[in-house]
Amino acid sequence: MAKIKLILLIGGAVLLLAGNKAIAGAAGERGEPEAVSAALVAGAVDMPVTPISKVRRGQEVTLLGRVDRIRDEDEFTLRDDTGKIKIYIGWKNEMPVSVGETVTVAGRADDDAFPGMRPEIYARAIILSNGDRINLRTGQTERASN
């Protein structure tokens, strides 16, 4: 798992340290949406991001990737460099993402998948590329500060 450590978050400016590489960006900027999205996932100071290929049944995960496909009104496919996985947002929620958008998803891999099948993620929160955090349990959106 890659570790991303938040170094600075002041007035929308973000500086991250990912391994030995520094990444800078600003909330709402399209230049480094992955960095902004990862930094804002839960206000976490030290946050592991799980590659999709490493997701296991029953595991709590934070995933970072691009929306590959909207499957229906409550499910989409997320893709990173290691693979793709279905994300279930719940039937009460409106689809908050668009194809091609980079997002961070926090949730749990279902533990009732058949052996050999990839589990889907039951998302509890999604961070959009503009920094907005959507709590799928309450349906509320926390807007990124501008």
Secondary structure as UniProt FT lines:
FT   STRAND          2..10
FT   TURN            11..12
FT   STRAND          13..18
FT   TURN            19..20
FT   STRAND          21..26
FT   TURN            27..28
FT   HELIX           33..39
FT   STRAND          46..49
FT   HELIX           52..54
FT   TURN            57..58
FT   STRAND          60..72
FT   TURN            73..74
FT   STRAND          75..80
FT   TURN            81..82
FT   STRAND          83..88
FT   TURN            91..92
FT   TURN            99..100
FT   STRAND          102..109
FT   TURN            115..116
FT   STRAND          121..127
FT   TURN            129..130
FT   STRAND          133..135
FT   TURN            136..139
FT   STRAND          140..142
//
